[in-house]
Amino acid sequence: MGTLSVHRIGFGAMQLPGRGVMGPPRDHDEAIAVLRRAVELGVDHIDTAEYYGIGVSNGLIREALYPYPENLVIVSKVGAFRDAKGGWLPGQRPDQLRAGVEDNLRTLGVDQLGAVNLRLTDHPEASAERVALEDQLAEMVALRDEGKIAGVGISTADVAQVQQAIDQAGIVCVQNAFSLVDQKDADVLELCHERGIAYVPYFPLGGAFPGSAKVNDSAAVQAVAERLGASPSQIGLAWLLAHRGNILLIPGTSRVAHLEQNMAVGDITLSPDDIAELEAGVTS
């Protein structure tokens, strides 16, 4: 990831806070145990955000892991914030981006973040309130130049926006939705692959919303999973690792047992026949 090297399976902290990514975790002690076990299993890349629970995710990471291992890369994101009711609101003015980075540094107790993703918003805004991508990227570059972040990333961006971010900010990572059952972002993935940029898929097992395609529902995935003695989720994640070498995974969970299953994905080898069966199964 830029000049930083990380293992291909990291940890996403979004599931640590309570329901709706708000408030304290369902089980505080289990959340702490998950983070510590992740590091024990070799995780050196944690993805978080100050607005996950409004400080909850970052607070748990700090409680569990501070002082941090020297090789731990913490990646966060800015560009949004939460209201008191848990609503997701855009926060993409340069001053809001800067405040978001400062909040992450403060709550995590660090002087620099490994990378920060500029999360582009799809919230409707009045034209007078929209912030040009050029201005957002300029602020992210300024924060990097000041040493507050080591690398700039972008999230929820189309191919033109990613290209602009490459040209203007020299981004090191992209976070977009991508999975075996949702490959609409293939053009962005290919651009990142060509340019040596880490691609970090969210919704790696399909959409989280009702009616969205789910990897686990695929008959092909279920068949390959049964044959290899793995779970359908593990097969979906293993396909991503096999699909392109620049894909990094950040599967999240609030349970130690589930974490261990996710980490075991690195031991699964899909044969060319397995991959062909999986891909034919979701396109047929």
MIDOSE-1310 file (N, C-alpha, C; in nm, 2 decimals, decimal comma, always signed):
residues 284
mgtl	+0,09/-0,12/+0,00/+0,00/+0,00/+0,00/+0,09/+0,12/+0,00; +0,12/+0,17/-0,12/+0,22/+0,28/-0,13/+0,35/+0,23/-0,09; +0,42/+0,30/+0,00/+0,55/+0,25/+0,05/+0,54/+0,16/+0,17; +0,41/+0,13/+0,22/+0,39/+0,04/+0,33/+0,35/-0,09/+0,28
svhr	+0,41/-0,20/+0,34/+0,38/-0,33/+0,30/+0,29/-0,40/+0,41; +0,18/-0,46/+0,36/+0,09/-0,53/+0,46/+0,05/-0,66/+0,40; +0,01/-0,75/+0,49/-0,05/-0,88/+0,45/-0,18/-0,86/+0,37; -0,22/-0,95/+0,29/-0,33/-0,94/+0,21/-0,47/-0,95/+0,28
igfg	-0,47/-1,00/+0,40/-0,59/-1,01/+0,48/-0,57/-0,93/+0,61; -0,65/-0,82/+0,61/-0,65/-0,73/+0,73/-0,78/-0,74/+0,81; -0,81/-0,64/+0,88/-0,93/-0,64/+0,96/-1,01/-0,51/+0,94; -1,14/-0,52/+0,92/-1,22/-0,40/+0,91/-1,30/-0,39/+1,04
amql	-1,29/-0,27/+1,10/-1,35/-0,24/+1,24/-1,49/-0,20/+1,24; -1,56/-0,19/+1,12/-1,69/-0,13/+1,12/-1,79/-0,21/+1,20; -1,78/-0,34/+1,22/-1,87/-0,42/+1,29/-1,85/-0,42/+1,44; -1,75/-0,35/+1,49/-1,72/-0,35/+1,63/-1,83/-0,26/+1,71
pgrg	-1,87/-0,15/+1,67/-1,97/-0,07/+1,75/-2,10/-0,15/+1,75; -2,20/-0,08/+1,81/-2,33/-0,14/+1,82/-2,42/-0,14/+1,70; -2,54/-0,17/+1,71/-2,63/-0,18/+1,60/-2,63/-0,05/+1,52; -2,63/-0,06/+1,38/-2,63/+0,05/+1,30/-2,50/+0,13/+1,30
vmgp	-2,39/+0,06/+1,35/-2,26/+0,12/+1,36/-2,26/+0,24/+1,45; -2,34/+0,23/+1,56/-2,35/+0,34/+1,66/-2,35/+0,28/+1,80; -2,29/+0,36/+1,89/-2,28/+0,32/+2,03/-2,19/+0,21/+2,06; -2,19/+0,17/+2,19/-2,09/+0,07/+2,24/-2,12/-0,07/+2,17
prdh	-2,02/-0,15/+2,18/-2,03/-0,29/+2,12/-2,13/-0,37/+2,19; -2,18/-0,47/+2,13/-2,27/-0,57/+2,19/-2,20/-0,64/+2,31; -2,07/-0,67/+2,29/-1,99/-0,73/+2,40/-1,85/-0,67/+2,40; -1,83/-0,58/+2,49/-1,70/-0,50/+2,50/-1,58/-0,59/+2,50
deai	-1,59/-0,69/+2,59/-1,47/-0,78/+2,61/-1,44/-0,86/+2,49; -1,55/-0,90/+2,42/-1,53/-0,98/+2,30/-1,47/-0,89/+2,19; -1,51/-0,76/+2,18/-1,45/-0,67/+2,08/-1,30/-0,65/+2,10; -1,26/-0,64/+2,23/-1,12/-0,62/+2,26/-1,05/-0,75/+2,23
avlr	-1,11/-0,87/+2,26/-1,04/-0,99/+2,23/-1,03/-1,01/+2,08; -1,12/-0,97/+2,00/-1,12/-0,98/+1,85/-0,99/-0,90/+1,80; -0,98/-0,78/+1,84/-0,87/-0,70/+1,80/-0,73/-0,76/+1,84; -0,72/-0,80/+1,96/-0,59/-0,86/+2,00/-0,56/-0,99/+1,93
rave	-0,67/-1,07/+1,91/-0,65/-1,20/+1,84/-0,61/-1,17/+1,69; -0,67/-1,07/+1,63/-0,63/-1,04/+1,49/-0,48/-1,01/+1,48; -0,43/-0,93/+1,57/-0,29/-0,91/+1,57/-0,21/-1,04/+1,59; -0,25/-1,12/+1,68/-0,18/-1,25/+1,71/-0,18/-1,33/+1,58
lgvd	-0,28/-1,32/+1,50/-0,29/-1,40/+1,38/-0,22/-1,34/+1,26; -0,16/-1,23/+1,28/-0,08/-1,17/+1,17/-0,14/-1,05/+1,11; -0,25/-1,00/+1,15/-0,31/-0,88/+1,09/-0,22/-0,76/+1,12; -0,18/-0,69/+1,01/-0,10/-0,57/+1,02/-0,16/-0,45/+0,95
hidt	-0,29/-0,46/+0,92/-0,37/-0,36/+0,85/-0,51/-0,36/+0,91; -0,54/-0,25/+0,98/-0,68/-0,23/+1,03/-0,74/-0,11/+0,97; -0,86/-0,13/+0,92/-0,94/-0,03/+0,86/-1,05/+0,02/+0,96; -1,06/+0,15/+0,98/-1,15/+0,21/+1,07/-1,20/+0,34/+1,02
aeyy	-1,27/+0,41/+1,11/-1,31/+0,55/+1,08/-1,36/+0,61/+1,22; -1,33/+0,73/+1,23/-1,38/+0,80/+1,35/-1,53/+0,80/+1,37; -1,60/+0,80/+1,25/-1,75/+0,80/+1,26/-1,81/+0,66/+1,27; -1,73/+0,56/+1,29/-1,78/+0,43/+1,32/-1,82/+0,43/+1,47
gigv	-1,94/+0,45/+1,50/-1,99/+0,46/+1,64/-1,96/+0,59/+1,70; -1,91/+0,69/+1,62/-1,86/+0,82/+1,67/-1,76/+0,80/+1,78; -1,64/+0,75/+1,74/-1,53/+0,73/+1,83/-1,52/+0,59/+1,89; -1,63/+0,51/+1,88/-1,63/+0,38/+1,94/-1,52/+0,29/+1,88
sngl	-1,52/+0,28/+1,75/-1,43/+0,19/+1,69/-1,28/+0,23/+1,72; -1,25/+0,35/+1,70/-1,12/+0,40/+1,73/-1,08/+0,38/+1,88; -1,18/+0,41/+1,96/-1,15/+0,39/+2,11/-1,12/+0,24/+2,14; -1,19/+0,15/+2,08/-1,17/+0,01/+2,11/-1,03/-0,03/+2,06
irea	-0,99/+0,02/+1,94/-0,86/-0,02/+1,88/-0,75/+0,03/+1,97; -0,77/+0,16/+2,02/-0,66/+0,21/+2,11/-0,66/+0,13/+2,24; -0,77/+0,10/+2,30/-0,78/+0,03/+2,43/-0,71/-0,11/+2,41; -0,74/-0,17/+2,30/-0,69/-0,31/+2,28/-0,54/-0,32/+2,24
lypy	-0,50/-0,22/+2,17/-0,37/-0,24/+2,10/-0,26/-0,14/+2,13; -0,29/-0,03/+2,20/-0,19/+0,07/+2,23/-0,11/+0,03/+2,34; +0,03/+0,05/+2,34/+0,10/+0,10/+2,22/+0,10/+0,00/+2,11; +0,09/+0,05/+1,99/+0,07/-0,03/+1,87/+0,19/-0,10/+1,83
penl	+0,18/-0,22/+1,77/+0,29/-0,29/+1,71/+0,36/-0,20/+1,60; +0,49/-0,21/+1,59/+0,55/-0,12/+1,49/+0,51/-0,14/+1,35; +0,47/-0,27/+1,32/+0,43/-0,30/+1,18/+0,28/-0,27/+1,15; +0,20/-0,23/+1,25/+0,06/-0,21/+1,23/+0,03/-0,08/+1,15
vivs	-0,04/-0,10/+1,04/-0,09/+0,01/+0,96/-0,23/+0,03/+0,98; -0,27/+0,15/+1,03/-0,41/+0,19/+1,06/-0,45/+0,28/+0,95; -0,56/+0,24/+0,88/-0,62/+0,32/+0,77/-0,75/+0,37/+0,81; -0,78/+0,49/+0,79/-0,91/+0,55/+0,82/-0,97/+0,61/+0,70
kvga	-1,09/+0,68/+0,72/-1,15/+0,75/+0,61/-1,22/+0,87/+0,66; -1,24/+0,97/+0,57/-1,31/+1,09/+0,60/-1,40/+1,13/+0,49; -1,48/+1,22/+0,51/-1,58/+1,26/+0,40/-1,72/+1,25/+0,44; -1,74/+1,20/+0,57/-1,88/+1,19/+0,62/-1,88/+1,21/+0,77
frda	-1,99/+1,22/+0,83/-2,01/+1,22/+0,97/-2,15/+1,17/+1,01; -2,17/+1,15/+1,14/-2,30/+1,09/+1,18/-2,37/+1,20/+1,26; -2,50/+1,20/+1,25/-2,58/+1,29/+1,34/-2,62/+1,21/+1,46; -2,69/+1,28/+1,55/-2,72/+1,22/+1,68/-2,81/+1,09/+1,67
kggw	-2,89/+1,09/+1,56/-2,97/+0,97/+1,53/-2,91/+0,86/+1,45; -2,78/+0,88/+1,42/-2,71/+0,78/+1,35/-2,71/+0,79/+1,20; -2,77/+0,90/+1,15/-2,77/+0,93/+1,01/-2,63/+0,95/+0,95; -2,62/+0,92/+0,82/-2,49/+0,94/+0,76/-2,50/+1,07/+0,67
lpgq	-2,41/+1,16/+0,70/-2,42/+1,29/+0,64/-2,28/+1,32/+0,57; -2,29/+1,40/+0,46/-2,16/+1,43/+0,39/-2,08/+1,53/+0,47; -1,95/+1,52/+0,47/-1,86/+1,62/+0,53/-1,74/+1,64/+0,45; -1,75/+1,70/+0,33/-1,65/+1,69/+0,23/-1,58/+1,83/+0,20
rpdq	-1,62/+1,93/+0,28/-1,55/+2,06/+0,27/-1,41/+2,04/+0,32; -1,31/+2,11/+0,27/-1,17/+2,09/+0,31/-1,15/+2,10/+0,46; -1,22/+2,19/+0,53/-1,21/+2,20/+0,67/-1,27/+2,08/+0,74; -1,37/+2,02/+0,69/-1,43/+1,90/+0,75/-1,34/+1,78/+0,73
lrag	-1,27/+1,77/+0,61/-1,18/+1,66/+0,59/-1,06/+1,67/+0,69; -1,01/+1,79/+0,71/-0,90/+1,82/+0,80/-0,94/+1,78/+0,94; -1,06/+1,83/+0,98/-1,11/+1,80/+1,12/-1,13/+1,64/+1,13; -1,17/+1,58/+1,03/-1,19/+1,43/+1,04/-1,06/+1,36/+1,06
vedn	-0,95/+1,40/+0,99/-0,82/+1,35/+1,01/-0,77/+1,37/+1,15; -0,79/+1,50/+1,20/-0,74/+1,53/+1,33/-0,82/+1,45/+1,44; -0,95/+1,43/+1,42/-1,02/+1,35/+1,51/-0,97/+1,21/+1,52; -0,94/+1,15/+1,40/-0,88/+1,01/+1,40/-0,75/+1,01/+1,47
lrtl	-0,66/+1,10/+1,44/-0,53/+1,10/+1,51/-0,55/+1,11/+1,66; -0,64/+1,19/+1,71/-0,66/+1,21/+1,85/-0,72/+1,09/+1,92; -0,82/+1,03/+1,86/-0,89/+0,92/+1,92/-0,81/+0,79/+1,91; -0,72/+0,78/+1,81/-0,64/+0,66/+1,80/-0,51/+0,68/+1,88
gvdq	-0,47/+0,80/+1,91/-0,35/+0,83/+1,98/-0,22/+0,82/+1,90; -0,23/+0,86/+1,77/-0,12/+0,85/+1,68/-0,09/+0,99/+1,62; +0,04/+1,00/+1,57/+0,08/+1,12/+1,50/+0,05/+1,12/+1,35; +0,05/+0,99/+1,30/+0,03/+0,98/+1,15/-0,05/+0,85/+1,13
lgav	-0,14/+0,86/+1,03/-0,22/+0,74/+0,98/-0,15/+0,68/+0,86; -0,16/+0,55/+0,85/-0,10/+0,48/+0,73/-0,16/+0,53/+0,60; -0,29/+0,55/+0,60/-0,35/+0,60/+0,48/-0,49/+0,65/+0,53; -0,55/+0,75/+0,45/-0,68/+0,79/+0,48/-0,76/+0,80/+0,35
nlrl	-0,87/+0,73/+0,34/-0,95/+0,73/+0,22/-1,05/+0,85/+0,22; -1,05/+0,92/+0,11/-1,15/+1,02/+0,09/-1,28/+0,95/+0,04; -1,38/+0,94/+0,13/-1,50/+0,87/+0,10/-1,60/+0,97/+0,03; -1,61/+0,95/-0,10/-1,70/+1,03/-0,18/-1,85/+1,00/-0,14
tdhp	-1,93/+1,11/-0,13/-2,07/+1,09/-0,09/-2,16/+1,08/-0,20; -2,27/+1,00/-0,19/-2,37/+1,00/-0,28/-2,50/+1,07/-0,23; -2,48/+1,14/-0,12/-2,59/+1,21/-0,07/-2,63/+1,33/-0,16; -2,76/+1,36/-0,18/-2,80/+1,47/-0,26/-2,76/+1,60/-0,19
easa	-2,70/+1,69/-0,26/-2,66/+1,82/-0,20/-2,70/+1,93/-0,30; -2,73/+2,04/-0,24/-2,76/+2,16/-0,33/-2,63/+2,19/-0,40; -2,64/+2,24/-0,52/-2,52/+2,27/-0,60/-2,42/+2,36/-0,53; -2,48/+2,45/-0,45/-2,39/+2,55/-0,39/-2,31/+2,48/-0,28
erva	-2,36/+2,36/-0,23/-2,29/+2,30/-0,12/-2,19/+2,19/-0,17; -2,19/+2,16/-0,29/-2,11/+2,06/-0,35/-1,96/+2,10/-0,35; -1,87/+2,01/-0,32/-1,73/+2,05/-0,31/-1,66/+1,98/-0,43; -1,59/+2,05/-0,51/-1,52/+2,00/-0,62/-1,42/+1,89/-0,57
ledq	-1,41/+1,78/-0,65/-1,32/+1,67/-0,61/-1,17/+1,73/-0,61; -1,14/+1,82/-0,70/-1,01/+1,88/-0,70/-0,98/+1,94/-0,57; -1,07/+2,01/-0,51/-1,05/+2,08/-0,38/-1,04/+1,98/-0,26; -1,12/+1,87/-0,27/-1,11/+1,77/-0,17/-0,97/+1,70/-0,17
laem	-0,93/+1,67/-0,29/-0,80/+1,60/-0,31/-0,68/+1,69/-0,27; -0,70/+1,82/-0,30/-0,59/+1,91/-0,26/-0,57/+1,92/-0,11; -0,68/+1,91/-0,03/-0,67/+1,91/+0,11/-0,61/+1,78/+0,16; -0,64/+1,67/+0,10/-0,58/+1,54/+0,14/-0,43/+1,54/+0,11
valr	-0,39/+1,60/+0,00/-0,25/+1,61/-0,04/-0,18/+1,70/+0,07; -0,24/+1,81/+0,11/-0,18/+1,90/+0,21/-0,16/+1,82/+0,34; -0,26/+1,74/+0,38/-0,25/+1,66/+0,50/-0,13/+1,56/+0,49; -0,12/+1,51/+0,37/+0,00/+1,41/+0,35/+0,13/+1,49/+0,36
degk	+0,13/+1,61/+0,30/+0,26/+1,69/+0,30/+0,30/+1,73/+0,44; +0,19/+1,75/+0,53/+0,22/+1,78/+0,66/+0,26/+1,66/+0,75; +0,25/+1,54/+0,69/+0,29/+1,42/+0,77/+0,19/+1,36/+0,85; +0,06/+1,41/+0,84/-0,05/+1,36/+0,92/-0,10/+1,23/+0,86
iagv	-0,08/+1,20/+0,74/-0,12/+1,08/+0,67/+0,00/+1,04/+0,58; +0,02/+0,91/+0,57/+0,13/+0,86/+0,49/+0,09/+0,84/+0,34; -0,04/+0,81/+0,32/-0,09/+0,79/+0,19/-0,24/+0,84/+0,18; -0,27/+0,88/+0,06/-0,41/+0,92/+0,03/-0,48/+0,80/-0,05
gist	-0,61/+0,78/-0,01/-0,69/+0,68/-0,08/-0,82/+0,75/-0,12; -0,90/+0,67/-0,19/-1,03/+0,72/-0,23/-1,13/+0,61/-0,22; -1,26/+0,64/-0,19/-1,36/+0,53/-0,17/-1,49/+0,57/-0,24; -1,56/+0,47/-0,29/-1,69/+0,49/-0,36/-1,67/+0,59/-0,47
adva	-1,57/+0,56/-0,56/-1,54/+0,64/-0,67/-1,55/+0,57/-0,80; -1,59/+0,64/-0,91/-1,59/+0,58/-1,04/-1,46/+0,59/-1,10; -1,44/+0,53/-1,22/-1,31/+0,52/-1,29/-1,25/+0,66/-1,32; -1,34/+0,75/-1,36/-1,29/+0,89/-1,39/-1,24/+0,96/-1,26
qvqq	-1,31/+0,94/-1,15/-1,27/+1,00/-1,02/-1,14/+0,93/-0,97; -1,13/+0,80/-0,99/-1,01/+0,73/-0,95/-0,89/+0,78/-1,03; -0,91/+0,80/-1,16/-0,80/+0,85/-1,25/-0,76/+0,99/-1,21; -0,86/+1,08/-1,17/-0,82/+1,21/-1,13/-0,74/+1,20/-1,00
aidq	-0,78/+1,11/-0,91/-0,71/+1,10/-0,78/-0,57/+1,05/-0,80; -0,55/+0,96/-0,90/-0,42/+0,91/-0,93/-0,33/+1,03/-0,98; -0,39/+1,11/-1,07/-0,31/+1,22/-1,13/-0,28/+1,33/-1,03; -0,38/+1,36/-0,95/-0,36/+1,48/-0,86/-0,30/+1,44/-0,72
agiv	-0,33/+1,32/-0,67/-0,29/+1,29/-0,54/-0,20/+1,17/-0,52; -0,18/+1,10/-0,63/-0,09/+0,98/-0,62/-0,14/+0,88/-0,52; -0,27/+0,84/-0,53/-0,34/+0,76/-0,43/-0,27/+0,62/-0,42; -0,28/+0,56/-0,30/-0,22/+0,43/-0,28/-0,33/+0,32/-0,26
cvqn	-0,45/+0,36/-0,25/-0,56/+0,26/-0,23/-0,69/+0,31/-0,28; -0,78/+0,21/-0,31/-0,92/+0,24/-0,35/-1,01/+0,15/-0,27; -1,11/+0,20/-0,22/-1,21/+0,11/-0,15/-1,35/+0,13/-0,22; -1,39/+0,03/-0,29/-1,52/+0,03/-0,36/-1,59/-0,11/-0,34
afsl	-1,71/-0,11/-0,37/-1,79/-0,24/-0,36/-1,75/-0,33/-0,47; -1,71/-0,46/-0,43/-1,68/-0,56/-0,53/-1,68/-0,69/-0,47; -1,74/-0,79/-0,55/-1,74/-0,93/-0,50/-1,77/-1,02/-0,62; -1,76/-1,15/-0,59/-1,79/-1,24/-0,70/-1,92/-1,22/-0,76
vdqk	-2,02/-1,18/-0,69/-2,16/-1,16/-0,74/-2,19/-1,01/-0,78; -2,09/-0,93/-0,76/-2,11/-0,79/-0,80/-1,97/-0,73/-0,86; -1,95/-0,75/-0,99/-1,83/-0,71/-1,05/-1,84/-0,58/-1,13; -1,94/-0,50/-1,10/-1,96/-0,37/-1,18/-1,84/-0,28/-1,17
dadv	-1,76/-0,29/-1,07/-1,64/-0,20/-1,05/-1,52/-0,26/-1,12; -1,53/-0,35/-1,21/-1,42/-0,42/-1,27/-1,32/-0,32/-1,34; -1,38/-0,21/-1,40/-1,29/-0,12/-1,47/-1,20/-0,04/-1,37; -1,25/-0,01/-1,25/-1,17/+0,05/-1,15/-1,06/-0,05/-1,10
lelc	-1,10/-0,17/-1,07/-1,01/-0,27/-1,03/-0,89/-0,29/-1,13; -0,93/-0,29/-1,26/-0,82/-0,31/-1,36/-0,73/-0,19/-1,36; -0,78/-0,07/-1,35/-0,70/+0,05/-1,35/-0,60/+0,04/-1,23; -0,65/+0,01/-1,11/-0,57/-0,01/-1,00/-0,46/-0,11/-1,02
herg	-0,50/-0,22/-1,08/-0,41/-0,33/-1,10/-0,29/-0,29/-1,19; -0,33/-0,21/-1,30/-0,23/-0,16/-1,39/-0,14/-0,06/-1,33; -0,19/+0,01/-1,23/-0,10/+0,12/-1,17/-0,04/+0,08/-1,04; -0,06/-0,04/-1,00/+0,00/-0,09/-0,87/-0,06/-0,03/-0,75
iayv	-0,19/-0,01/-0,76/-0,26/+0,05/-0,64/-0,34/-0,05/-0,57; -0,34/-0,06/-0,44/-0,42/-0,15/-0,36/-0,57/-0,13/-0,38; -0,64/-0,24/-0,40/-0,78/-0,23/-0,42/-0,85/-0,31/-0,30; -0,93/-0,24/-0,22/-0,98/-0,30/-0,10/-1,13/-0,30/-0,11
pyfp	-1,19/-0,42/-0,14/-1,33/-0,42/-0,16/-1,41/-0,42/-0,04; -1,52/-0,33/-0,03/-1,62/-0,35/+0,07/-1,73/-0,42/+0,01; -1,82/-0,48/+0,10/-1,92/-0,57/+0,06/-1,86/-0,69/-0,02; -1,75/-0,75/+0,03/-1,68/-0,86/-0,04/-1,77/-0,98/-0,06
lgga	-1,88/-0,99/+0,01/-1,96/-1,11/+0,00/-2,10/-1,07/-0,05; -2,11/-0,96/-0,12/-2,23/-0,91/-0,18/-2,29/-0,80/-0,10; -2,39/-0,74/-0,15/-2,45/-0,62/-0,08/-2,51/-0,65/+0,05; -2,52/-0,55/+0,14/-2,57/-0,56/+0,27/-2,72/-0,53/+0,28
fpgs	-2,77/-0,49/+0,16/-2,91/-0,44/+0,16/-3,01/-0,55/+0,11; -3,13/-0,54/+0,16/-3,23/-0,64/+0,11/-3,24/-0,64/-0,04; -3,25/-0,76/-0,10/-3,26/-0,78/-0,24/-3,12/-0,78/-0,31; -3,01/-0,75/-0,24/-2,88/-0,75/-0,31/-2,83/-0,90/-0,32
akvn	-2,76/-0,92/-0,43/-2,71/-1,06/-0,45/-2,61/-1,09/-0,34; -2,61/-1,21/-0,29/-2,52/-1,26/-0,18/-2,43/-1,37/-0,23; -2,31/-1,37/-0,20/-2,22/-1,48/-0,24/-2,26/-1,61/-0,19; -2,30/-1,61/-0,06/-2,34/-1,73/+0,01/-2,46/-1,80/-0,05
dsaa	-2,54/-1,73/-0,13/-2,66/-1,79/-0,19/-2,63/-1,86/-0,32; -2,51/-1,84/-0,38/-2,48/-1,90/-0,50/-2,46/-2,05/-0,49; -2,53/-2,13/-0,58/-2,51/-2,27/-0,57/-2,37/-2,32/-0,61; -2,31/-2,24/-0,70/-2,17/-2,28/-0,73/-2,08/-2,26/-0,61
vqav	-2,09/-2,15/-0,54/-2,01/-2,12/-0,43/-2,03/-2,23/-0,32; -2,16/-2,27/-0,30/-2,19/-2,37/-0,20/-2,13/-2,51/-0,24; -2,13/-2,54/-0,37/-2,07/-2,66/-0,42/-1,92/-2,67/-0,40; -1,85/-2,56/-0,44/-1,71/-2,55/-0,42/-1,67/-2,56/-0,27
aerl	-1,75/-2,49/-0,19/-1,72/-2,49/-0,04/-1,73/-2,63/+0,01; -1,84/-2,70/-0,03/-1,85/-2,83/+0,03/-1,74/-2,92/-0,02; -1,70/-2,91/-0,14/-1,59/-2,99/-0,19/-1,46/-2,97/-0,12; -1,43/-2,84/-0,09/-1,30/-2,80/-0,02/-1,31/-2,80/+0,13
gasp	-1,43/-2,83/+0,18/-1,44/-2,83/+0,33/-1,43/-2,69/+0,39; -1,48/-2,59/+0,32/-1,48/-2,46/+0,37/-1,62/-2,40/+0,37; -1,64/-2,28/+0,42/-1,77/-2,22/+0,43/-1,78/-2,14/+0,30; -1,91/-2,11/+0,26/-1,93/-2,03/+0,14/-1,86/-1,89/+0,15
sqig	-1,87/-1,83/+0,27/-1,80/-1,70/+0,29/-1,65/-1,71/+0,26; -1,59/-1,82/+0,31/-1,45/-1,83/+0,29/-1,42/-1,85/+0,14; -1,50/-1,92/+0,07/-1,48/-1,93/-0,08/-1,49/-1,80/-0,15; -1,59/-1,72/-0,11/-1,61/-1,59/-0,17/-1,49/-1,50/-0,14
lawl	-1,43/-1,50/-0,03/-1,31/-1,42/+0,00/-1,19/-1,48/-0,07; -1,18/-1,61/-0,07/-1,06/-1,67/-0,14/-1,07/-1,64/-0,29; -1,19/-1,63/-0,35/-1,20/-1,59/-0,49/-1,14/-1,45/-0,51; -1,17/-1,36/-0,42/-1,11/-1,23/-0,44/-0,96/-1,23/-0,43
lahr	-0,90/-1,30/-0,34/-0,76/-1,31/-0,33/-0,70/-1,37/-0,46; -0,77/-1,46/-0,52/-0,72/-1,53/-0,64/-0,74/-1,44/-0,77; -0,84/-1,35/-0,76/-0,89/-1,28/-0,88/-0,78/-1,18/-0,93; -0,72/-1,10/-0,83/-0,62/-1,00/-0,87/-0,52/-0,99/-0,75
gnil	-0,40/-0,98/-0,78/-0,30/-0,97/-0,68/-0,29/-0,85/-0,60; -0,36/-0,74/-0,65/-0,36/-0,61/-0,58/-0,48/-0,60/-0,48; -0,56/-0,70/-0,47/-0,68/-0,70/-0,38/-0,63/-0,73/-0,24; -0,67/-0,64/-0,15/-0,65/-0,66/+0,00/-0,79/-0,68/+0,06
lipg	-0,80/-0,77/+0,16/-0,93/-0,79/+0,22/-0,93/-0,73/+0,36; -1,04/-0,68/+0,40/-1,06/-0,63/+0,54/-1,19/-0,68/+0,59; -1,21/-0,81/+0,60/-1,33/-0,87/+0,65/-1,35/-0,83/+0,80; -1,47/-0,79/+0,83/-1,49/-0,74/+0,97/-1,58/-0,84/+1,05
tsrv	-1,57/-0,84/+1,18/-1,65/-0,92/+1,26/-1,64/-0,87/+1,41; -1,73/-0,91/+1,49/-1,73/-0,88/+1,63/-1,71/-1,00/+1,71; -1,68/-1,12/+1,65/-1,66/-1,24/+1,72/-1,52/-1,31/+1,69; -1,46/-1,36/+1,79/-1,33/-1,42/+1,77/-1,34/-1,54/+1,67
ahle	-1,44/-1,63/+1,69/-1,45/-1,75/+1,61/-1,46/-1,71/+1,46; -1,54/-1,61/+1,43/-1,56/-1,56/+1,30/-1,43/-1,50/+1,24; -1,36/-1,43/+1,32/-1,23/-1,37/+1,28/-1,13/-1,49/+1,24; -1,13/-1,59/+1,32/-1,04/-1,70/+1,29/-1,08/-1,77/+1,16
qnma	-1,20/-1,78/+1,13/-1,25/-1,83/+1,00/-1,20/-1,74/+0,88; -1,22/-1,61/+0,90/-1,18/-1,52/+0,80/-1,03/-1,53/+0,77; -0,95/-1,54/+0,88/-0,80/-1,54/+0,86/-0,76/-1,67/+0,79; -0,84/-1,78/+0,81/-0,80/-1,91/+0,75/-0,82/-1,91/+0,60
vgdi	-0,88/-1,80/+0,55/-0,90/-1,79/+0,40/-0,77/-1,79/+0,33; -0,66/-1,74/+0,39/-0,53/-1,74/+0,33/-0,47/-1,88/+0,30; -0,53/-1,98/+0,37/-0,48/-2,12/+0,35/-0,56/-2,19/+0,24; -0,66/-2,13/+0,18/-0,74/-2,19/+0,08/-0,69/-2,16/-0,06
tlsp	-0,66/-2,27/-0,13/-0,61/-2,26/-0,27/-0,72/-2,30/-0,37; -0,77/-2,21/-0,45/-0,87/-2,24/-0,55/-0,80/-2,28/-0,68; -0,83/-2,40/-0,73/-0,78/-2,44/-0,86/-0,84/-2,36/-0,98; -0,78/-2,37/-1,09/-0,84/-2,30/-1,21/-0,98/-2,36/-1,24
ddia	-1,00/-2,49/-1,21/-1,14/-2,54/-1,23/-1,23/-2,49/-1,13; -1,19/-2,47/-1,00/-1,27/-2,41/-0,90/-1,32/-2,27/-0,94; -1,22/-2,19/-0,99/-1,25/-2,05/-1,02/-1,34/-2,05/-1,14; -1,32/-2,13/-1,24/-1,41/-2,13/-1,36/-1,55/-2,17/-1,32
elea	-1,56/-2,27/-1,23/-1,70/-2,31/-1,18/-1,77/-2,19/-1,10; -1,69/-2,12/-1,02/-1,75/-2,01/-0,95/-1,79/-1,90/-1,04; -1,71/-1,87/-1,13/-1,74/-1,75/-1,22/-1,86/-1,79/-1,32; -1,86/-1,91/-1,36/-1,97/-1,96/-1,45/-2,10/-1,96/-1,37
gvts	-2,09/-1,99/-1,24/-2,21/-2,01/-1,16/-2,28/-1,87/-1,13; -2,20/-1,77/-1,13/-2,27/-1,64/-1,10/-2,30/-1,56/-1,23; -2,26/-1,61/-1,35/-2,29/-1,54/-1,47/-2,40/-1,62/-1,55; -2,43/-1,74/-1,51/-2,52/-1,82/-1,59/-2,66/-1,78/-1,56
